[in-house]
Amino acid sequence: MDIKIFEEIGWGYSKLAVVVDAALRKLGANHRFQIIGNPNLFSDYDVTNPPTLMVDGDILIEGYIPTQEEMVEILKDKILF
C-alpha cells in the first residue's frame, strides 16, 4: 500500500500525519507513509488543496484534517492486513 501525505510542514511536523498514524495504529496496520512537504511537488500528483491524503494514487482527503475516528472510517476499507 502506497500512502502519501501532502502538507506544508509547520513547526517540524505534519498535523495530518499524526492523525493518519494514530488511525493506522488503531486499525492494527503496520503501514508506513511518505510525507511530501514541498508545495512545488504537489502539482506532480494533481494535489491542489492540501492537506491531502493519497492512498494507492487515490485522493481520500483533501483540504482538511479529519478526526482520528473519521480517519479510521476512511482507511479501514483501504487497508489490507
C-alpha positions as CSV (number, residue, x, y, z in Angstrom):
1,M,0.0,0.0,0.0
2,D,1.4,3.4,-1.0
3,I,0.3,6.1,1.4
4,K,1.3,9.7,0.7
5,I,0.6,12.9,2.8
6,F,0.8,16.3,1.1
7,E,1.1,19.1,3.6
8,E,3.3,22.1,4.1
9,I,5.2,21.3,7.3
10,G,4.8,23.7,10.1
11,W,6.6,23.5,13.5
12,G,8.5,20.5,12.3
13,Y,5.7,18.0,11.9
14,S,2.7,17.2,9.7
15,K,-0.7,17.5,11.5
16,L,-2.3,15.1,9.1
17,A,0.5,12.5,9.6
18,V,-0.3,12.5,13.4
19,V,-4.0,11.6,12.6
20,V,-3.1,9.0,9.9
21,D,-0.5,7.3,12.2
22,A,-3.0,7.1,15.1
23,A,-5.7,5.7,12.9
24,L,-3.3,3.1,11.4
25,R,-2.2,2.0,14.9
26,K,-5.9,1.8,16.0
27,L,-6.6,-0.4,13.0
28,G,-3.6,-2.6,13.9
29,A,-2.0,-1.8,10.5
30,N,1.7,-1.7,10.1
31,H,2.0,0.6,7.1
32,R,4.5,3.4,6.5
33,F,3.7,6.6,4.7
34,Q,5.6,9.3,2.9
35,I,5.2,13.0,3.7
36,I,5.6,15.4,0.8
37,G,6.0,18.8,2.4
38,N,7.4,20.7,-0.6
39,P,4.5,22.6,-2.2
40,N,6.4,22.7,-5.5
41,L,5.9,18.9,-5.8
42,F,2.1,18.9,-5.1
43,S,1.2,19.5,-8.7
44,D,3.2,16.5,-9.8
45,Y,0.5,14.4,-8.1
46,D,-2.5,16.6,-9.0
47,V,-2.9,17.9,-5.5
48,T,-4.4,21.3,-5.4
49,N,-5.8,21.7,-1.9
50,P,-3.6,20.4,0.9
51,P,-3.5,18.8,3.4
52,T,-4.2,15.8,1.2
53,L,-4.1,12.0,1.9
54,M,-3.4,9.8,-1.1
55,V,-3.6,6.0,-1.0
56,D,-2.5,4.0,-4.0
57,G,-3.0,7.0,-6.2
58,D,-6.5,7.8,-5.0
59,I,-7.1,11.1,-3.1
60,L,-9.1,10.2,0.0
61,I,-8.9,13.5,1.9
62,E,-8.2,17.0,0.5
63,G,-8.4,20.4,2.2
64,Y,-9.0,19.4,5.8
65,I,-7.7,17.3,8.7
66,P,-10.3,14.8,9.9
67,T,-10.6,13.5,13.5
68,Q,-8.9,10.2,14.3
69,E,-12.3,8.5,14.3
70,E,-13.1,9.8,10.8
71,M,-9.7,8.7,9.6
72,V,-10.3,5.2,10.9
73,E,-13.5,5.0,8.9
74,I,-11.8,6.4,5.8
75,L,-8.9,4.0,6.0
76,K,-10.5,0.8,7.2
77,D,-11.8,-0.2,3.7
78,K,-8.5,0.6,2.1
79,I,-6.2,-1.2,4.5
80,L,-5.1,-4.7,3.6
81,F,-3.8,-6.5,6.6
